[in-house]
Amino acid sequence: MLVALLIGKQGALATFLFPIAVCFIGVGMVVPVATAHAMAPFDKNTGIASSLLGSIQMLVAALGMLAMGRLRSRAVIDIPIVFLALAVLACLALLGHGAGRMLHPAQAV
């Protein structure tokens, strides 16, 4: 819906901000829980694992911004295109790693 409105350039500001606010609220509820679960297997190396996770998040964000800067259209539609590409890459990485396999803490070191 948001992409269709952005392409057509129709609608009020609230039409654009409401879906974004819903997304940010969802991210704000999911990310802390997901991070806590991701850190659970690393009892002794939690600090290192947490800093590595934060560094990877910042690296992916920087690469996403670089990709948006390289797109030639310079339009708002670049944002959902890059977000979709990052989501597809994350799914492919998860499938390539073995989604159902848990990493044992002894293997993580």
C-alpha positions in Angstrom: 0.0 0.0 0.0 2.7 2.4 1.0 4.7 1.7 -2.2 1.7 2.3 -4.3 1.1 5.6 -2.7 4.7 6.6 -3.1 4.7 5.8 -6.8 1.4 7.6 -7.4 2.5 10.5 -5.1 -1.0 10.7 -3.7 -2.2 10.8 -0.1 -1.6 12.8 3.0 1.5 12.8 5.3 -0.4 10.6 7.8 -0.9 8.0 5.1 2.8 7.6 4.9 3.7 8.0 8.6 1.1 5.5 10.0 2.6 2.4 8.3 6.1 3.5 9.2 5.0 4.0 12.9 3.5 0.5 13.0 6.7 -1.0 11.6 8.9 0.8 14.1 6.7 -0.3 17.0 6.9 -3.8 15.8 10.7 -3.6 15.4 11.0 -2.1 18.8 9.1 -5.0 20.3 10.8 -7.8 18.3 14.5 -6.8 18.1 15.3 -6.8 21.9 13.7 -10.2 22.3 15.4 -11.6 19.3 18.8 -10.2 20.5 18.3 -11.7 23.9 17.5 -15.1 22.4 20.5 -14.8 20.0 22.8 -14.2 23.0 21.4 -17.1 25.0 23.9 -19.8 23.8 26.9 -17.6 24.6 27.2 -17.8 28.4 30.9 -16.9 28.7 31.3 -14.7 25.5 28.1 -12.7 25.7 29.9 -9.4 25.4 31.9 -10.4 22.4 28.8 -11.9 20.7 26.7 -8.8 21.4 29.4 -6.5 20.1 29.8 -8.6 17.0 26.0 -8.6 16.4 25.9 -4.8 16.8 28.8 -4.4 14.4 27.1 -6.6 11.8 23.9 -4.6 12.1 25.8 -1.4 11.5 27.7 -2.8 8.6 24.5 -4.0 6.9 22.9 -0.6 7.5 25.9 1.1 6.0 25.8 -1.2 3.0 22.1 -0.5 2.6 22.7 3.2 2.6 25.5 2.8 0.1 23.1 0.8 -2.1 20.5 3.6 -1.9 23.0 6.2 -2.8 24.1 4.2 -5.8 20.6 3.9 -7.2 20.1 6.4 -9.9 16.5 7.3 -9.4 17.1 9.2 -6.1 13.4 8.6 -5.3 11.6 7.5 -2.2 11.0 4.1 -3.9 14.7 3.3 -3.5 14.1 2.6 0.2 11.6 -0.3 -0.1 13.7 -1.7 -3.0 16.8 -1.9 -0.8 14.8 -3.2 2.2 13.4 -5.9 0.1 16.8 -6.9 -1.2 18.2 -7.0 2.3 15.3 -9.2 3.5 15.8 -11.6 0.6 19.6 -11.8 1.4 18.8 -12.4 5.0 16.4 -15.3 4.1 19.0 -16.8 1.7 21.7 -16.5 4.4 19.4 -18.2 6.9 18.6 -21.0 4.5 22.2 -21.4 3.6 23.2 -21.7 7.2 20.6 -24.2 8.1 17.6 -22.6 9.7 16.6 -25.5 12.0 20.1 -26.0 13.4 21.0 -24.5 16.7 24.7 -23.6 17.3 26.0 -25.2 20.5 28.0 -22.8 22.7 31.1 -25.1 22.5 31.0 -24.8 18.7 30.7 -21.0 18.8 34.2 -20.5 20.3 
